[in-house]
Amino acid sequence: MRQVPTDRASNLSRPDVDLQAEPAGNEVDIRLLLGTVRRQSRLILATLALVMALAALFVFTQVPVYTSTALVFVDPRVKNILDPELQTNMSADVGRVESEVEILRSDSTLLAVLSDLTLMTDPEFAPKLGLRDQVLVVLGLSDRASLQDGERAVQKVLDSLRESFVVSRLGRTYLISVQASSISPAKAAQLANTAARVYIQQQIDAKVANALGARDALNRRLSRASGEIDAIEEKIDGFVTTNLEAIASESNRADLVALRMQLEAAKSQGIRAGSLSSVLGRYQEQKDWEAIARELSSEAVKSLEQQRSALVRSLQAAGTDTPQAFDLQGQLARIETDLGKQVSEEIEKLRLQSQVAQEQENKLRDQLRETVLANNLPTEMVSDLYRLQKEADVTRGLYQDLLQRMRDAEAQADLQLPDSRIVSVATAPTRPSAPKIQLILSGAFLAALGLGVGLAFVYENFVGGFTSEDQLEAVSGVPAISTVPLLNVGAKGDETRPEIAFELVRRPLSAYSESIRRTRLAVELMTRAGDADPSGRGKAILVMVVSAVPAEGKTTTAVALARAFAITGRRTALIDCDLRRPAVAAAVGVEPSTSLIDFLSQAVDTLNFRDFVTVDEATGMQMILGSRPNRVPTDSLIESGRFKRLINLVRDRFDVVVLDTPPVLPVVDSQYLASYADLAVLVVRYASTSQREVRAAVSDLRAAGGDQLVIGAVLNQTEGGATGYRGKYQGYYHSAPT
């Protein structure tokens, strides 16, 4: 009887599903996925509603952020306004634009923006105290002002400002996009434009600084060149002075000495005039008119100084806050003004005298040198003088070149142009850039849908109970042969075993009775091939009714299934194999005097088999019952020879034998019993038994019974009658007479 084909049984519930086939592990079953979505549609919709509500709450509680963009064009050419022909094309320098992008992103640019817009006091960017800082302030361990000022505060504002800017190059062009974000549209545009303006101004400042640096370097070199010229001139003058008497005596030229005396006089006059003008300038800044009058031999200045002194004395005698004092103060102011003008004229005269004396000195020096060189001098003397003269000429040429370069650098500092320019100023945006409501809600919808489907798959395959035959088949991998509705027949609306056990007899046309007959039919179809004896007295079909865990309705289902077979006229036996917690006797409402455990415990088979059998008065089936709970291990009794002889005996005497077995997961007895059974009916309680437990029970039964054990599942105590497509016919059951 163990070789039981399943081809006919596969036509019972699903014509296109092999009841014994394992779900493919590496294939995607579209129908399975669609069935999961259909069965868990409430969970998916609830997840979708929750996620969308959270997304909407997030979106509509966010402060709108506006983004404004300024475009900056980077000109890669080197510009020189003093010489336009020196402009060169640097279009091949791709790194130039990238460098400018990094400069725009730099802290120096952001610090300049921070300073220009005074963002340290701006409510949006001002440093805010974090939780740690607030705790320190409350505890008095820190000062709020110190936390909102200093380098740390500046760094916080700088970080906030950096997050508000996005600077990027537009493709391979020379355009740089400067995007600034703010909660205010006007401020966003102001930030972008200020950053672009600061960046360009920094370019100009850098160029001016470079030009001024070059000017300062040239000026230092020019000073050294000027010193070198003075040193050579002194050498020449010293050479002429040293050899002047010898030259005059040899050439009979007395005018050389006179030229030398005129040169010294011009030099002294120039030095005296320059020194006096400097002294008078300092006195004028200090308004020391008396010292000026002493140093300067000018009658006009002395006369004005005398008038000023007299007015000062009169003002001191008149006192303060009197009409005469006001008049005297006015006269004093006019005198000092006239005195200042007169002193300035005298200083300018002295400067002019110093300049004339300098020019006269240079002229006399050149004349003296030319006169000396025009005479017939010794060769050695001429050679030395010529060498000094050439050295002086070279130094003067270098001096003139440096002077010209310094003037060019000064001119460039005033005429610098930036390498970049703003080609599109930022304007205040009319729409916020964030939050992107449509994008967020669309993404939330897709994410919620995916999350809902994922949760549905996890719940259906790993967590929740079973609510349909399709789900039971898909998850357990065994056919769902029937669904048994919930009966509220107890005194308090709860199911009681005796009432349920007699439902098939008392109301044979009820939905419950029909579901039991459907279970019987499934068992017949799944085991029909074993009935091959022509005499009609082949060995019995051994059906074990089992559950994964207790309280699944296994016993009442076993009693009802056995009565269903007995009603058809089959010789049926029901054996209560739950030796630890027998329950069949309570379900049929009898009190047996002897039980199965008594039979198995006998050392010698002295009792007759009929002494252990109880006949069901309603259907005539024979029952071997249990009488009391047993707390000792019972697996050894099931494996004993007496139990094997019992199984062989009932197979020979009956057509159908139903075994009410213990739950699979708590005890191991059912796994031993699986080796005797032809078919196992796994009772699963509706929306209660976890999927993990059912899969574990199926796995244990298959491991114990092997490939020859046929397993079918019954979804018990379903709400509202049979589920699935049979639920459409509930009215038929209700309208049928009972």
C-alpha positions in Angstrom: 0.0 0.0 0.0 2.9 2.4 0.2 3.4 2.8 -3.5 0.7 5.4 -4.1 0.6 7.4 -7.3 -0.4 11.0 -7.2 -1.5 11.7 -10.8 -5.2 11.4 -10.0 -4.9 13.2 -6.7 -3.4 16.1 -8.6 -6.7 16.6 -10.4 -8.6 17.1 -7.1 -7.8 20.7 -6.2 -5.7 22.2 -9.1 -5.8 20.6 -12.5 -2.5 22.2 -13.5 -0.5 21.7 -10.3 1.3 18.6 -9.3 0.3 18.0 -5.7 3.6 16.3 -4.8 5.9 18.5 -6.8 8.4 20.6 -4.9 8.5 24.3 -5.7 11.3 25.1 -8.0 14.1 26.9 -6.1 15.6 28.8 -9.0 12.5 29.6 -11.1 10.1 32.5 -10.7 6.5 31.5 -10.7 4.5 34.4 -11.9 1.2 32.9 -10.7 2.7 32.4 -7.3 3.8 36.1 -7.1 0.4 37.3 -8.3 -1.3 35.1 -5.8 0.9 36.5 -3.1 0.0 40.0 -4.1 -3.7 39.1 -4.3 -3.8 37.4 -0.9 -1.7 40.1 0.9 -3.3 43.0 -0.9 -4.4 44.5 2.5 -0.9 44.4 3.8 0.5 46.0 0.6 -2.2 48.7 0.7 -1.6 49.4 4.3 2.1 49.7 3.8 1.5 51.9 0.8 -0.8 54.2 2.8 1.6 54.4 5.7 4.7 55.2 3.6 2.8 57.7 1.5 1.4 59.4 4.6 4.9 59.6 6.1 6.3 60.9 2.8 3.5 63.5 2.6 4.1 64.5 6.2 7.8 64.9 5.5 7.2 66.9 2.3 4.7 69.3 3.7 6.7 70.0 6.9 9.9 70.8 5.0 10.9 74.5 4.6 11.0 75.3 0.9 14.5 75.9 -0.5 15.1 78.0 -3.5 18.1 77.7 -5.8 19.5 80.4 -8.1 22.2 80.1 -10.7 24.9 82.4 -12.0 27.0 81.6 -15.0 30.7 82.6 -15.2 32.7 82.4 -18.3 36.4 81.6 -18.0 38.5 83.2 -20.7 41.7 81.1 -21.1 43.7 83.8 -22.8 46.5 85.8 -21.1 45.6 89.5 -21.3 48.0 92.5 -21.4 46.2 95.7 -22.0 49.5 97.6 -22.5 50.5 95.2 -25.3 47.5 93.4 -26.8 49.7 91.5 -29.2 51.0 89.5 -26.3 47.6 87.8 -25.7 48.0 84.0 -26.2 45.4 81.3 -26.7 45.3 78.7 -24.0 42.2 76.7 -25.2 44.1 73.5 -24.9 44.6 74.0 -21.2 41.6 71.9 -20.0 42.8 71.9 -16.4 42.5 75.7 -16.3 38.7 75.7 -16.0 38.8 72.9 -13.4 41.2 74.9 -11.4 38.9 77.9 -11.5 36.0 75.7 -10.3 38.1 74.6 -7.3 39.0 78.2 -6.6 35.3 79.1 -6.6 34.7 76.3 -4.1 37.5 77.3 -1.9 37.2 78.5 1.7 38.7 81.8 0.8 35.9 82.6 -1.6 33.2 81.4 0.9 34.8 83.5 3.7 34.7 86.5 1.5 31.0 85.9 0.8 30.4 85.3 4.5 32.1 88.7 5.3 30.4 90.7 2.5 26.9 89.5 3.5 27.5 89.4 7.3 26.2 85.9 7.5 27.5 85.4 11.0 24.3 87.3 12.2 22.0 85.9 9.5 19.2 83.8 11.0 19.6 81.2 8.3 23.3 80.7 8.6 24.2 82.0 12.1 25.7 79.3 14.3 23.2 77.3 16.3 23.8 75.5 19.5 23.7 71.7 19.2 22.3 69.4 21.9 25.7 69.1 23.6 26.3 72.9 23.6 22.8 73.5 25.0 23.4 71.1 27.8 26.7 72.8 28.6 25.0 76.2 28.7 22.2 74.9 30.9 24.7 73.4 33.3 26.7 76.7 33.3 29.8 75.0 32.0 30.0 77.2 28.9 28.9 80.6 27.7 26.4 80.9 24.9 28.2 84.0 23.5 31.5 82.1 23.4 29.9 79.2 21.6 28.4 81.4 19.0 31.6 83.4 18.3 35.2 82.6 17.4 36.7 80.2 15.0 34.4 77.4 15.9 31.3 79.5 15.0 32.9 80.7 11.8 33.6 77.1 10.8 30.0 76.2 11.5 28.7 79.0 9.3 31.3 78.1 6.7 30.1 74.5 6.7 26.5 75.7 6.2 27.5 78.0 3.4 29.5 75.2 1.7 26.4 73.0 1.7 24.4 75.8 0.1 26.7 76.1 -2.9 27.1 73.8 -5.9 29.9 74.8 -8.3 30.4 72.8 -11.4 31.7 73.0 -15.0 29.0 72.7 -17.7 30.3 69.8 -19.8 33.5 70.6 -21.7 32.7 74.3 -22.0 34.4 77.3 -20.4 31.2 78.0 -18.4 31.0 77.5 -14.6 27.6 77.2 -12.9 27.4 78.8 -9.5 24.3 77.5 -7.7 23.3 78.8 -4.3 20.4 77.6 -2.2 18.4 79.5 0.5 15.0 79.6 2.1 14.7 83.0 0.6 14.6 83.4 -3.2 16.2 86.9 -3.1 19.0 85.6 -0.8 19.7 82.6 -3.1 20.3 85.0 -6.0 22.3 87.3 -3.7 24.5 84.4 -2.6 25.2 83.2 -6.2 25.9 86.7 -7.5 28.1 87.6 -4.5 30.1 84.4 -4.9 30.7 85.1 -8.6 31.6 88.8 -7.9 34.0 87.9 -5.1 35.6 85.3 -7.3 36.2 87.8 -10.1 37.4 90.5 -7.7 39.8 87.9 -6.2 41.2 87.4 -9.7 41.8 91.1 -10.1 43.3 91.4 -6.6 45.6 88.5 -7.3 46.8 90.1 -10.5 47.3 93.5 -8.9 49.2 91.8 -6.0 51.4 90.1 -8.6 52.0 93.3 -10.4 52.8 95.2 -7.2 55.0 92.4 -6.1 56.9 92.7 -9.3 57.1 96.5 -8.9 58.5 96.2 -5.4 61.1 93.7 -6.6 62.1 96.0 -9.4 62.2 98.9 -7.0 64.6 97.1 -4.8 66.8 96.2 -7.7 66.5 99.8 -8.9 67.8 101.1 -5.6 70.8 98.8 -5.9 71.4 100.0 -9.4 71.2 103.7 -8.2 73.7 102.9 -5.5 76.0 101.3 -8.0 75.7 104.4 -10.2 76.5 106.7 -7.3 79.5 104.5 -6.4 80.9 104.6 -10.0 80.3 108.4 -10.1 82.2 108.7 -6.9 85.0 106.6 -8.3 85.2 108.8 -11.4 85.1 112.0 -9.3 87.7 110.6 -7.0 89.9 109.6 -10.0 89.5 113.1 -11.4 90.1 114.8 -8.1 93.2 112.7 -7.4 94.7 113.3 -10.7 93.4 116.8 -11.3 96.6 118.7 -10.3 98.8 116.3 -12.3 96.5 116.7 -15.3 96.5 120.5 -14.9 100.3 120.8 -14.6 100.9 118.5 -17.6 98.3 120.1 -19.8 98.9 123.7 -18.6 95.1 123.9 -18.1 94.3 126.2 -15.1 90.5 126.1 -15.9 90.3 122.5 -14.7 90.8 123.6 -11.1 88.2 126.3 -11.5 85.7 123.7 -12.9 86.5 121.6 -9.9 85.7 124.4 -7.5 82.5 125.3 -9.3 81.5 121.6 -9.1 82.0 121.6 -5.4 80.1 124.8 -5.0 77.1 123.5 -7.0 77.1 120.3 -4.9 77.2 122.2 -1.6 74.5 124.5 -2.8 72.2 121.6 -3.8 72.8 119.8 -0.6 72.1 122.9 1.5 68.9 123.8 -0.4 67.6 120.2 -0.2 68.4 119.9 3.5 66.7 123.2 4.3 63.6 122.3 2.3 63.3 119.1 4.2 63.7 120.8 7.6 61.1 123.5 6.7 58.7 120.8 5.5 58.8 119.1 8.9 58.4 122.4 10.7 55.4 123.3 8.5 53.7 120.0 9.3 54.2 120.8 13.0 53.2 124.5 12.4 56.3 125.6 14.2 56.3 129.1 12.5 58.9 130.6 14.9 61.5 127.9 13.9 60.6 128.5 10.2 61.2 132.2 10.6 64.6 131.6 12.2 65.8 129.1 9.6 64.4 131.0 6.5 65.8 134.3 5.5 62.6 135.7 4.1 61.3 139.1 5.2 57.7 138.3 4.2 57.7 135.2 6.4 59.3 137.1 9.3 56.7 139.8 9.0 53.8 137.4 9.0 55.3 135.5 11.9 55.5 138.8 13.9 51.9 139.6 13.1 50.9 136.0 14.2 52.8 136.3 17.5 51.1 139.7 18.2 47.6 138.2 17.6 48.4 135.2 19.8 49.4 137.6 22.6 46.2 139.7 22.1 44.0 136.6 22.0 45.5 135.4 25.3 44.8 138.8 26.9 41.2 139.0 25.5 40.3 135.6 27.1 37.8 133.2 25.6 34.1 133.4 24.5 34.2 137.1 23.9 33.4 139.0 20.6 37.0 140.3 20.5 38.4 136.8 20.9 36.3 135.6 18.0 37.6 138.4 15.8 41.2 137.7 16.9 40.7 134.0 16.1 39.5 134.8 12.6 42.5 137.1 12.0 44.9 134.5 13.4 43.5 131.9 11.1 43.9 134.1 8.1 47.5 135.0 9.1 48.4 131.3 9.5 46.9 130.5 6.1 48.9 133.3 4.5 51.9 132.2 6.4 51.5 128.6 5.2 51.2 129.7 1.6 54.3 131.8 1.9 56.3 129.0 3.6 55.1 126.6 0.8 56.4 129.1 -1.8 59.7 129.4 -0.1 60.0 125.6 0.2 59.2 125.2 -3.4 61.9 127.8 -4.3 64.4 125.8 -2.2 63.5 122.6 -4.0 63.8 124.3 -7.3 67.3 125.6 -6.2 68.3 122.1 -5.2 67.1 120.8 -8.6 69.0 123.6 -10.5 72.1 122.9 -8.4 71.9 119.2 -9.2 71.6 119.9 -12.9 74.5 122.4 -12.6 76.5 119.8 -10.8 75.8 117.1 -13.4 76.7 119.6 -16.2 79.9 120.7 -14.5 80.9 117.1 -13.9 80.3 116.1 -17.5 82.3 119.2 -18.6 85.1 118.4 -16.3 85.3 114.8 -17.5 85.2 115.9 -21.2 88.0 118.5 -20.6 90.1 115.9 -18.8 89.6 113.3 -21.6 90.4 115.9 -24.3 93.9 116.4 -23.0 96.9 114.2 -23.8 97.0 112.0 -20.8 99.1 109.0 -20.0 97.9 105.8 -21.5 97.4 104.1 -18.1 95.3 107.1 -16.8 93.2 107.2 -19.9 92.6 103.5 -19.7 91.4 103.6 -16.1 89.1 106.6 -16.7 87.7 105.0 -19.9 86.9 101.8 -18.0 85.1 103.7 -15.2 83.2 105.7 -17.8 82.0 102.5 -19.6 81.0 100.9 -16.3 79.0 104.0 -15.5 77.3 103.9 -18.9 76.3 100.2 -18.5 74.9 100.8 -15.0 72.9 103.8 -16.3 71.4 101.7 -19.1 70.5 99.0 -16.6 69.0 101.6 -14.3 66.9 103.0 -17.2 65.6 99.5 -18.2 64.7 98.7 -14.6 63.0 102.0 -14.2 60.9 101.4 -17.4 59.9 98.0 -16.2 58.9 99.3 -12.8 56.7 101.9 -14.5 55.1 99.2 -16.6 54.4 97.1 -13.5 52.8 100.1 -11.8 50.7 100.7 -14.9 49.6 97.1 -15.1 48.5 97.2 -11.5 46.1 99.9 -12.4 44.9 98.3 -15.6 44.4 94.6 -14.7 41.4 92.7 -16.2 39.9 89.5 -14.8 40.2 86.2 -16.6 36.5 85.5 -16.0 33.3 87.4 -16.4 29.7 86.9 -15.3 27.7 86.1 -18.4 24.4 85.5 -16.6 23.5 86.9 -13.3 21.4 85.0 -10.8 17.8 86.0 -10.4 15.3 85.3 -7.6 13.6 82.0 -8.5 9.8 81.8 -8.5 9.5 78.1 -7.5 11.3 76.2 -4.8 14.0 73.6 -5.8 13.4 71.5 -2.7 11.6 69.6 -1.6 10.8 68.0 -5.0 7.3 67.0 -4.1 6.5 65.0 -7.3 9.8 63.2 -7.2 9.7 62.4 -3.5 6.1 61.2 -3.7 6.8 59.2 -6.8 9.8 57.6 -5.2 7.9 57.0 -2.0 5.1 55.4 -4.0 7.6 53.0 -5.8 9.5 52.4 -2.6 6.3 51.7 -0.6 5.0 49.4 -3.3 8.2 47.5 -3.3 8.3 47.4 0.5 4.7 46.3 0.6 5.3 43.5 -1.9 8.5 42.5 0.0 6.6 42.5 3.4 3.8 40.5 1.8 6.3 37.9 0.5 8.1 37.7 3.9 4.8 37.6 5.8 3.4 34.9 3.5 6.5 32.8 3.3 8.1 33.2 6.7 5.9 34.9 9.3 2.1 34.9 9.1 -0.4 32.1 9.1 -2.4 30.6 6.2 -5.5 32.3 4.9 -6.1 30.4 1.6 -5.6 27.1 0.0 -3.3 28.7 -2.7 -1.1 30.1 0.0 -1.0 26.8 1.9 0.0 25.0 -1.3 2.6 27.5 -2.3 4.3 27.7 1.0 4.1 24.2 2.3 4.7 22.4 -1.0 1.9 19.9 -0.5 -1.6 20.0 -1.9 -4.4 21.6 0.0 -7.1 19.0 -0.2 -9.9 20.9 1.6 -10.9 23.7 3.8 -12.9 23.1 7.0 -15.1 26.0 8.3 -15.2 27.2 11.9 -18.2 26.0 13.9 -19.5 28.1 16.8 -21.6 25.5 18.4 -20.4 25.8 22.1 -22.3 27.3 24.9 -20.2 30.5 24.7 -19.7 30.5 21.0 -16.6 28.3 21.1 -16.1 25.0 19.4 -16.4 21.9 21.5 -15.2 18.5 20.4 -18.3 16.5 20.9 -20.5 18.9 19.0 -18.1 19.1 16.1 -17.6 15.4 16.0 -21.3 14.8 15.6 -21.8 17.6 13.0 -21.3 15.1 10.2 -24.0 12.8 11.6 -26.6 15.4 12.7 -26.2 17.9 9.8 -24.9 16.0 6.8 -25.7 18.8 4.4 -23.8 21.6 6.2 -20.7 23.3 4.9 -18.7 21.6 7.5 -20.0 18.1 6.6 -19.3 18.9 2.9 -15.7 19.9 3.6 -15.2 16.6 5.5 -16.6 14.6 2.6 -14.3 16.6 0.3 -11.4 15.6 2.5 -12.5 11.9 2.3 -12.7 12.1 -1.5 -9.2 13.6 -1.7 -7.9 10.7 0.4 -9.7 8.2 -1.8 -8.3 9.7 -5.0 -4.8 10.0 -3.6 -4.8 6.3 -2.5 -7.1 4.6 -5.0 -4.3 2.8 -6.8 -3.7 0.7 -3.7 -7.1 -0.9 -3.8 -6.2 -3.7 -6.3 -7.6 -6.8 -4.7 -10.3 -8.4 -6.9 -12.1 -9.8 -3.9 -12.6 -6.3 -2.5 -10.8 -7.2 0.7 -7.4 -5.7 0.1 -5.3 -4.4 2.9 -6.6 -1.2 4.6 -5.6 2.3 3.7 -3.7 3.7 6.7 -4.3 7.5 7.1 -2.6 9.5 9.8 -4.2 12.8 10.8 -1.5 15.1 12.2 -0.7 18.7 13.0 2.4 20.8 13.4 1.6 22.1 16.8 -1.2 21.4 19.4 -4.7 23.0 19.3 -5.1 22.8 15.5 -8.4 20.8 15.5 -6.6 17.6 14.5 -8.6 15.2 16.7 -12.0 16.4 15.7 -10.9 16.3 12.0 -9.7 12.7 12.5 -13.0 11.6 14.1 -15.0 13.4 11.4 -12.9 11.8 8.6 -13.2 8.3 10.1 -17.0 8.7 10.4 -17.2 10.0 6.8 -15.6 6.7 5.6 -17.8 4.6 7.9 -21.0 6.2 6.6 -20.0 5.0 3.1 -20.0 1.4 4.3 -16.3 1.0 4.5 -14.9 -1.0 7.4 -13.3 1.8 9.3 -11.1 1.9 12.4 -10.0 4.9 14.4 -7.0 4.5 16.6 -6.0 7.2 19.1 -2.2 7.1 18.7 -1.6 10.2 20.8 -0.4 8.2 23.8 0.7 11.2 25.7 -2.5 13.3 25.5 -5.3 11.0 24.1 -8.4 13.1 23.1 -10.6 10.9 20.8 -12.6 9.5 23.7 -13.5 13.0 24.8 -14.4 13.9 21.2 -16.8 11.0 20.8 -18.1 11.2 24.4 -17.2 7.8 25.7 -15.3 6.5 28.7 -13.3 3.3 27.7 -12.3 0.8 30.3 -9.1 -0.2 28.5 -6.9 1.8 26.2 -4.3 1.4 23.6 -1.5 2.0 26.0 -2.8 -0.9 28.1 -2.6 -3.2 25.1 0.9 -2.0 24.3 2.1 -2.3 27.9 1.1 -6.0 28.2 4.1 -8.3 28.5 2.2 -11.2 27.0 -0.8 -10.9 24.7 -3.3 -12.4 27.1 -6.2 -10.0 26.3 -8.4 -10.4 23.3 -8.3 -7.7 20.6 -12.0 -7.1 21.0 -11.5 -6.0 24.6 -9.7 -2.9 23.4 -12.2 -1.9 20.7 -15.1 0.5 21.2 -17.9 0.7 18.6 -19.2 4.1 17.5 -23.0 3.9 17.9 -23.6 6.7 15.2 -21.7 5.1 12.4 -20.6 1.6 13.5 -16.9 2.4 13.1 -14.5 0.7 15.6 -12.2 2.7 17.8 -9.1 2.0 19.9 -9.1 4.8 22.3 -6.8 6.3 24.9 -8.0 6.9 28.4 -5.5 9.1 30.3 -2.5 11.4 29.7 0.9 9.7 29.9 4.0 11.5 31.0 6.5 8.8 30.1 8.3 8.5 26.7 6.0 6.6 24.4 8.1 6.3 21.2 9.4 3.0 22.4 5.8 1.6 22.6 5.2 2.7 19.0 8.3 1.0 17.9 7.5 -2.2 19.8 6.5 -5.4 18.1 3.0 -5.3 19.7 2.2 -2.1 17.9 3.5 -3.5 14.6 1.3 -6.6 15.1 -1.6 -4.2 15.8 -1.0 -2.3 12.6 -0.8 -5.6 10.6 -4.0 -6.8 12.3 -6.1 -3.7 11.5 -4.8 -3.6 7.9 -6.2 -7.1 7.4 -9.5 -6.5 9.1 -10.5 -3.0 7.9 -10.7 -1.0 4.7 -9.7 2.3 6.2 -7.7 2.9 9.3 -7.4 6.5 10.6 -4.6 7.3 13.1 -5.0 10.3 15.4 -1.3 11.1 16.0 0.5 13.6 18.2 1.7 17.0 16.8 4.9 16.7 14.8 7.0 19.4 16.3 6.6 18.9 20.1 7.2 15.1 20.2 8.7 12.5 17.9 5.9 9.9 18.0 4.3 11.1 14.7 7.6 10.7 12.9 7.7 7.0 14.0 4.0 6.6 13.0 4.7 8.1 9.5 6.6 5.0 8.6 3.4 2.9 8.9 1.0 5.4 7.1 0.1 5.5 3.5 -1.1 9.1 3.6 -0.7 12.0 6.1 -3.4 14.6 6.5 -1.7 17.7 7.9 -4.3 19.9 9.8 -3.4 23.6 9.7 -5.4 26.1 11.7 -6.6 29.1 9.7 -4.5 32.3 10.2 -2.8 30.8 13.3 -0.2 28.2 12.5 3.0 29.9 11.4 4.5 29.1 8.0 7.8 28.1 9.5 6.1 25.5 11.7 4.2 24.0 8.8 7.3 23.8 6.6 9.2 22.2 9.5 6.4 19.6 10.0 6.3 18.8 6.3 10.0 18.4 6.3 10.0 16.1 9.3 7.2 13.9 7.9 9.0 13.5 4.5 12.2 12.7 6.3 10.4 10.0 8.4 8.0 8.6 5.8 10.2 8.9 2.7 9.1 9.6 -0.8 6.3 7.0 -0.6 4.3 9.0 2.1 1.7 11.1 0.4 0.9 14.3 2.3 -2.2 16.5 2.0 -3.0 19.6 4.0 -6.4 20.7 5.4 -7.0 24.3 6.3 -9.1 24.0 9.4 -11.4 26.5 11.2 -11.6 28.9 8.3 -13.6 32.1 9.0 -16.8 32.5 7.1 -16.9 29.0 5.7 -14.7 27.6 3.0 -12.3 30.0 1.4 -11.2 30.6 -2.1 -13.4 30.0 -5.1 -15.7 27.8 -3.0 -16.7 30.8 -0.8 -19.0 31.8 -3.7 -21.2 28.9 -2.9 -21.8 29.5 0.8 -25.4 30.4 0.0 -25.9 26.9 -1.4 -24.9 25.4 2.0 -27.0 27.8 4.0 -30.1 27.2 1.9 -29.8 23.4 2.0 -31.9 21.6 4.7 -30.1 20.3 7.6 
